[in-house]
């Protein structure tokens, strides 16, 4: 299954580069999004390296998820796809 990286988790003055917001096609409510909590995800760099992360909680009420990666992702990751791994 795939998810699209929407944006970093951010506030008005701060940005958390290792926490990103993900959107999955067909997931449009907080209840549906909660089913993905705890699943691991992987993002491939253009060079072929893999950066792993984990879905930690829903973000808002419209099905967006919050994920924490082992290290910060570059700005080129925004708008790209990540793969959700099965447990």
DRENLODO-456837 format. One record per residue (C-alpha): residue in three letters; x, y, z. Coordinates in steps of 0.2 Angstrom, whole numbers, padded with zeros to 4 digits, always signed. Layout:
alaXYZ/...
***
This chain:
unk+0000+0000+0000/unk+0006+0018-0004/unk+0004+0034+0005/unk+0008+0052-0002/unk+0019+0064+0009/unk+0009+0079+0011/unk+0019+0091+0022/unk+0030+0091+0037/unk+0022+0092+0054/unk+0024+0111+0058/unk+0018+0125+0068/unk+0018+0144+0065/unk+0037+0145+0070/unk+0043+0128+0071/unk+0045+0113+0058/unk+0049+0095+0063/unk+0059+0088+0049/unk+0058+0070+0055/unk+0038+0070+0057/unk+0028+0071+0041/unk+0010+0070+0037/unk+0004+0056+0025/unk-0012+0054+0015/unk-0018+0037+0009/unk-0031+0036-0005/unk-0048+0030+0001/unk-0045+0035+0020/unk-0056+0050+0024/unk-0060+0048+0042/unk-0050+0047+0059/unk-0057+0030+0062/unk-0051+0023+0046/unk-0034+0031+0049/unk-0032+0024+0066/unk-0031+0006+0058/unk-0014+0011+0052/unk-0006+0016+0068/unk+0010+0006+0072/unk+0014+0001+0054/unk+0031+0004+0047/unk+0034+0014+0032/unk+0049+0016+0020/unk+0054+0031+0009/unk+0067+0028-0005/unk+0079+0042-0009/unk+0082+0046-0027/unk+0099+0037-0024/unk+0091+0021-0019/unk+0094+0022+0000/unk+0079+0018+0011/unk+0073+0028+0026/unk+0062+0020+0038/unk+0048+0027+0049/unk+0033+0023+0059/unk+0015+0029+0059/unk+0012+0036+0076/unk-0006+0044+0076/unk-0019+0052+0066/unk-0018+0070+0062/unk-0035+0079+0062/unk-0052+0072+0057/unk-0050+0069+0039/unk-0039+0054+0038/unk-0022+0061+0037/unk-0008+0052+0047/unk+0007+0058+0056/unk+0023+0048+0054/unk+0040+0049+0063/unk+0055+0044+0053/unk+0072+0039+0060/unk+0080+0054+0052/unk+0074+0070+0044/unk+0068+0069+0026/unk+0073+0082+0013/unk+0061+0094+0005/unk+0061+0084-0011/unk+0052+0071-0002/unk+0036+0081-0001/unk+0023+0075-0014/unk+0032+0059-0016/unk+0025+0041-0012/unk+0030+0030+0003/unk+0027+0012+0005/unk+0017+0005+0020/unk+0025-0011+0026/unk+0014-0025+0033/unk+0017-0030+0051/
***
